[in-house]
Amino acid sequence: MDLPAGRRIRYFGFAHYCPICRARVRRFLDYSAGYRNVVCPLCGLQPRHRLMWLYLTWKLQLFGRTPVKLLHVAPEEVFSEAFSKSPNIDYLSADLTMPRAMVRMDLTIIPYPDHSFDAIYCSHVLEHIPDDRAAMKELLRVLRPGGWAILQVPIDPSRDATLEDLSIQTPEERENYYWQFDHVRLYGNDYKARLEDVGFEVTVDWFVRTFTDADVRRLGLDSSEGIFFCTKPRLG
């Protein structure tokens, strides 16, 4: 296995730049036959991670002076390290099975009081949960009024309604219909409405469109990805 320094030399180039690990590379790696030139060879992260990193650091200025009590679900290692080291972030990572998470947590029964967190970051988790509405309600419950949550999921933009079919059970069927063997649904353009139905106020932020086409290519972003920025209504 290459050491990080060896990888930097091996993949060095000027075609792409990863804003997370700050690597300049000649190409990104392929994730699969249908998803090519997307994975950073240094940190191993993908377009959705790079977009989120830029959003959190540039637009939300999360790593600043404002104190934030943050719940991070299914923690990505690089993000987790950055969050935990930031002096303004009171950080908690959680997952049902992931060993590196700080606590074990079922999102449908979150063991924390109402209004416990200022912010929640939960990416590509809800598509794995059979009762996603229960999880959404719990995330809303533990968020403080006026707080924000970023709740990302894979979305098929060609589909108006989310596909959920209890007859789709085998890993092969799920991969065929839901894009991955362990997904239990494929969200469509009604995802925003599903979040609003449980009480979130939702803005789909097309932050990616603030970048030029050249920068989208250089940074390896997905121009079709909107950010689901959810807030909890203030009391009164």
C-alpha positions as CSV (number, residue, x, y, z in Angstrom):
1,M,0.0,0.0,0.0
2,D,1.4,3.4,-0.9
3,L,2.3,5.9,1.8
4,P,0.5,9.3,1.5
5,A,3.7,10.9,0.2
6,G,4.1,8.2,-2.4
7,R,0.6,8.7,-3.5
8,R,1.0,12.4,-3.8
9,I,4.0,11.8,-6.1
10,R,2.3,9.0,-8.1
11,Y,-0.9,11.0,-8.8
12,F,0.5,14.5,-8.9
13,G,-0.8,16.7,-11.7
14,F,-2.7,19.9,-12.4
15,A,-6.0,18.6,-13.9
16,H,-7.8,18.3,-10.5
17,Y,-7.7,19.6,-7.0
18,C,-9.2,18.1,-3.9
19,P,-10.2,20.8,-1.4
20,I,-10.5,18.3,1.5
21,C,-6.9,16.9,1.5
22,R,-5.5,19.7,-0.7
23,A,-4.1,17.3,-3.2
24,R,-3.3,18.3,-6.8
25,V,-3.8,15.3,-9.0
26,R,-3.7,14.4,-12.7
27,R,-6.9,12.4,-12.4
28,F,-9.4,11.0,-9.8
29,L,-9.9,7.3,-9.5
30,D,-12.9,5.3,-10.7
31,Y,-15.5,4.2,-8.2
32,S,-17.2,1.8,-10.6
33,A,-17.5,1.1,-14.3
34,G,-20.3,3.7,-14.5
35,Y,-18.8,6.2,-12.1
36,R,-15.4,7.2,-13.3
37,N,-12.8,9.8,-12.4
38,V,-14.5,10.7,-9.1
39,V,-12.5,9.3,-6.1
40,C,-9.6,11.4,-4.7
41,P,-6.5,9.0,-4.6
42,L,-5.3,10.7,-1.4
43,C,-8.3,10.9,0.9
44,G,-10.6,8.5,-0.9
45,L,-13.6,10.9,-1.0
46,Q,-16.1,11.5,-3.7
47,P,-17.8,14.5,-5.4
48,R,-20.6,14.8,-2.7
49,H,-17.9,15.0,0.0
50,R,-15.9,17.7,-1.8
51,L,-19.1,19.7,-2.4
52,M,-20.1,19.4,1.2
53,W,-16.7,20.4,2.5
54,L,-16.7,23.5,0.4
55,Y,-20.3,24.3,1.6
56,L,-19.5,23.8,5.3
57,T,-16.2,25.8,5.1
58,W,-17.0,28.5,2.6
59,K,-20.8,29.2,2.9
60,L,-21.6,28.1,6.5
61,Q,-18.1,28.9,7.9
62,L,-18.6,26.1,10.3
63,F,-15.0,26.2,11.4
64,G,-15.2,29.7,12.8
65,R,-15.8,31.3,16.2
66,T,-19.5,30.7,16.7
67,P,-20.0,27.8,19.1
68,V,-21.9,24.9,17.5
69,K,-23.2,21.7,19.1
70,L,-23.0,19.3,16.1
71,L,-24.4,15.8,15.6
72,H,-22.7,14.0,12.8
73,V,-24.4,10.8,11.7
74,A,-22.4,8.0,9.9
75,P,-19.2,10.0,10.3
76,E,-16.8,10.2,7.4
77,E,-13.3,9.9,8.9
78,V,-11.7,13.0,7.4
79,F,-14.8,15.2,8.4
80,S,-14.9,13.7,11.9
81,E,-11.3,14.5,12.5
82,A,-11.8,18.1,11.4
83,F,-15.0,18.6,13.4
84,S,-13.5,17.1,16.6
85,K,-10.4,19.3,16.4
86,S,-12.3,22.6,15.8
87,P,-12.4,24.5,19.1
88,N,-15.8,26.0,18.4
89,I,-17.5,22.7,17.7
90,D,-19.0,20.6,20.5
91,Y,-18.9,17.4,18.5
92,L,-20.8,14.1,18.7
93,S,-20.6,11.4,16.0
94,A,-23.1,8.6,15.9
95,D,-24.0,5.5,13.9
96,L,-25.8,2.2,14.4
97,T,-22.9,0.0,13.3
98,M,-19.8,2.1,12.5
99,P,-17.0,1.4,14.9
100,R,-15.4,4.9,14.7
101,A,-18.6,6.6,15.7
102,M,-18.5,8.0,19.3
103,V,-21.9,6.5,20.2
104,R,-24.1,3.8,18.9
105,M,-27.5,5.2,17.8
106,D,-30.7,4.2,16.1
107,L,-31.9,7.3,14.2
108,T,-35.5,6.2,14.8
109,I,-35.0,6.3,18.6
110,I,-32.4,9.0,19.3
111,P,-31.5,8.9,23.0
112,Y,-31.2,12.6,23.5
113,P,-33.6,15.3,24.8
114,D,-35.5,17.7,22.6
115,H,-33.5,20.6,21.2
116,S,-30.1,19.0,22.0
117,F,-28.2,20.1,18.9
118,D,-27.5,23.3,17.0
119,A,-26.7,21.5,13.8
120,I,-26.9,18.0,12.3
121,Y,-25.0,16.6,9.3
122,C,-26.4,13.3,8.0
123,S,-25.4,12.2,4.5
124,H,-26.5,9.1,2.6
125,V,-28.1,7.4,5.6
126,L,-31.9,7.7,5.3
127,E,-32.0,5.5,2.2
128,H,-30.9,2.6,4.4
129,I,-33.6,3.1,7.1
130,P,-36.9,1.3,6.6
131,D,-38.9,3.9,8.6
132,D,-37.2,7.0,7.3
133,R,-40.0,9.2,8.4
134,A,-39.5,8.2,12.0
135,A,-35.8,9.0,11.6
136,M,-36.7,12.4,10.1
137,K,-39.0,13.2,13.0
138,E,-36.3,12.3,15.5
139,L,-33.7,14.5,13.8
140,L,-36.2,17.3,13.9
141,R,-37.0,16.7,17.6
142,V,-33.4,16.9,18.8
143,L,-32.6,19.9,16.7
144,R,-33.0,23.2,18.5
145,P,-35.5,25.7,17.1
146,G,-33.7,27.8,14.5
147,G,-31.0,25.1,14.1
148,W,-30.0,23.6,10.8
149,A,-29.6,20.1,9.4
150,I,-28.1,19.0,6.2
151,L,-29.8,15.7,5.2
152,Q,-28.4,14.3,1.9
153,V,-29.6,11.2,0.1
154,P,-29.1,9.8,-3.4
155,I,-31.9,11.1,-5.7
156,D,-33.0,10.0,-9.1
157,P,-34.0,13.4,-10.7
158,S,-35.9,11.6,-13.4
159,R,-38.3,10.2,-10.8
160,D,-41.1,12.3,-9.4
161,A,-42.0,10.0,-6.6
162,T,-39.7,8.0,-4.3
163,L,-39.6,4.3,-5.3
164,E,-40.4,2.0,-2.3
165,D,-41.6,-1.6,-3.0
166,L,-41.7,-4.2,-0.3
167,S,-41.4,-6.9,-2.9
168,I,-37.9,-5.7,-3.7
169,Q,-35.9,-7.7,-1.2
170,T,-32.7,-9.4,-2.5
171,P,-29.4,-7.5,-2.7
172,E,-29.4,-8.0,-6.4
173,E,-32.9,-6.5,-6.8
174,R,-32.1,-3.6,-4.5
175,E,-29.0,-2.8,-6.4
176,N,-31.0,-2.9,-9.7
177,Y,-33.9,-0.7,-8.5
178,Y,-32.3,1.3,-5.6
179,W,-28.7,1.7,-6.9
180,Q,-27.1,-0.1,-4.0
181,F,-27.6,-3.6,-2.4
182,D,-28.3,-2.2,1.1
183,H,-30.7,0.7,0.1
184,V,-34.4,0.2,0.9
185,R,-35.7,3.0,-1.4
186,L,-34.7,5.3,-4.2
187,Y,-35.7,8.9,-3.5
188,G,-37.3,11.0,-6.2
189,N,-38.1,14.7,-6.5
190,D,-40.6,14.4,-3.7
191,Y,-37.7,14.1,-1.1
192,K,-38.0,17.8,-0.2
193,A,-41.8,17.4,0.5
194,R,-41.1,14.3,2.6
195,L,-38.8,16.4,4.9
196,E,-41.4,19.2,5.0
197,D,-44.1,16.8,5.9
198,V,-42.4,16.0,9.2
199,G,-41.9,19.7,10.0
200,F,-38.6,20.9,8.5
201,E,-38.4,24.1,6.5
202,V,-36.3,23.1,3.5
203,T,-34.3,25.0,1.0
204,V,-32.6,23.1,-1.8
205,D,-29.3,25.1,-2.1
206,W,-27.7,24.8,-5.6
207,F,-24.4,25.9,-4.2
208,V,-22.6,23.9,-6.9
209,R,-23.9,26.4,-9.5
210,T,-21.9,29.2,-8.0
211,F,-18.8,27.5,-9.5
212,T,-17.7,27.8,-13.1
213,D,-17.9,24.8,-15.3
214,A,-14.1,24.7,-15.3
215,D,-14.0,24.7,-11.5
216,V,-16.6,22.0,-11.3
217,R,-14.4,19.8,-13.5
218,R,-11.2,20.8,-11.6
219,L,-12.7,20.1,-8.2
220,G,-14.5,17.0,-9.3
221,L,-18.0,18.1,-8.2
222,D,-21.4,16.8,-9.3
223,S,-23.3,19.6,-11.0
224,S,-26.6,17.8,-10.4
225,E,-26.3,17.7,-6.6
226,G,-28.4,20.1,-4.6
227,I,-27.9,20.5,-0.8
228,F,-30.9,19.9,1.3
229,F,-30.6,22.6,4.0
230,C,-33.2,22.0,6.6
231,T,-34.1,24.3,9.5
232,K,-36.4,23.8,12.5
233,P,-39.0,26.6,12.9
234,R,-38.4,28.9,15.8
235,L,-40.8,28.6,18.7
236,G,-43.6,31.2,18.8
